[in-house]
Structure formats: structure tokens, C-alpha cells
Amino acid sequence: MFDTLMRKLLPCAVGIALAGCAGTDSVVVGAVPDDYRTNHPIVISERDKTLDLPVGTSTLQMTPDQASAIRGFLSEYADNGAPRVTVLSPSGSVNAAVAQSVAMQFAEFMRREGVPAGHIQHLSYNATGEGSPPIRLAYPVMEASVGQCGRWPEDILDNADNRHFANFGCSYQQNLAAQVANPNDFLGPRKVTSIDAENRAEAIGRYKRGQVSQIFRSQSEINY
């Protein structure tokens, strides 16, 4: 009798369980596919690195401060493939004649600093009516950058989808792009350089023979 009752109740129990499952909604977490690296990608692009050097109407030659500034300006020149350097001199201004002469001195100084003569071009820009406009030096460089931060298209508290706000991660990406010395590293790894086998063998040999420097011994927790 008990077995008969169980056989009658079992289909009802299964039906009730399936009915309960049929009414369940699947929940999708919106934060999973949301990535700040996608919203604020680091982009490699070319821009002009510039240096403006003021020239007074009584200036006759390049000053030591200007020479120091040009050296700093050219510090990354070779790393960017030795591109063409443009020397822009003002025309129509009260210091135009002096600026032309000093610009030639700038070009000669850059040649001594390693810029090929054929990679320097002289141009002028209209500065009529201006007092003492500067001489501008410029050459293209590769730069890693991120789009403009500070986007707040909506209230960050109105976030029922559990997604991070639009500006999330932008400053982090900006700082990372600014800190990397070579922007090309974002595009892929560099080729591994060959090892100095002789120096490595000498270092390992000294370690095996216990020929450790006194400075290393004093800082080490191991007794050699």
C-alpha cells in the first residue's frame, strides 16, 4: 500500500519541481565584460616635440642656456630614428634679422651634437606685429597617450547594471603611458639580446669558489 502511494505522489513532486525551475531568470553580471583597458586604450601616435627659444633684438649669438636647452631637446633624437629637425624663424618682427642669424647658429650646434646636416630644414613663420617671437625647433616623436579623461556622461550612483563608471581607469592608463620610456614596448616585446657568456661563466665560477664580495657578505643571511 505504501509503495502504491509513493508511485502516485512521485510524478506530482517532479512536476512541482520542474514548474519551479521554469520560472527562474538567469542573472548576467554586467561588470564581467567591462574593461577599463578597452574603454581607455593606450594609443601609439606621432607628434611634434617642440622647443621655443626666445631671441631678443640685441642678441648676437647663442647663449649657454640655449645650448643646454637644445641638448635636452635632442636627448631622445637618436631613439626616434634621427628624423628631420625643423628650425622655424620669425619673419616680419622686430627681431627677424637677429633670429635668422641665431637660427643658423642653432643649426650648426645641432650638427655638432649629432644631427645630420641633411636632416635640418629652415622655415619661417609670419610674426608681423609681434614684439620678439621665439625660434621654434621641432622634430616628430612616437608617443603613447590616452584620450581625454574626465568623462562623466551619467550619475555614477545610477548603476543598476553593476558596471564601473565611464572615467574609471583613465588616469591609471595615462600614468602608465607617460612612464614607459619606449612607446613601442606597448606594441610587442623587444628581441632578446645575446648573453655575455664569458662574463656569466666568470661570475658563476666566483660564486662556486666562494669568492663573494665583502659588501655582499655583510648584507647576506647566508654564511659562505
Buried (B, 14 or more C-beta within 10 A) or exposed (E): EEEEEEEEEEEEEEEEEEEEEEEEEEEEEEEEEBEBEEBBEBEBEEEEBEBEBEBEEEBEEBEEEBBEBBEEBBEBBEEBEEBEBBBBBBBEBBBBEBBBBBBBBBBEBBBEEEBEEEBBEEEBEEBEEBEBBBBBBBBBBBBBBBEEEEEEEEEEEEEEEEBBBBBBBBEBBBEBBEEEEEBEEBEEEEEEEEEEEEEEEEEEEEEEEEEEEEEEEEEEEEEE
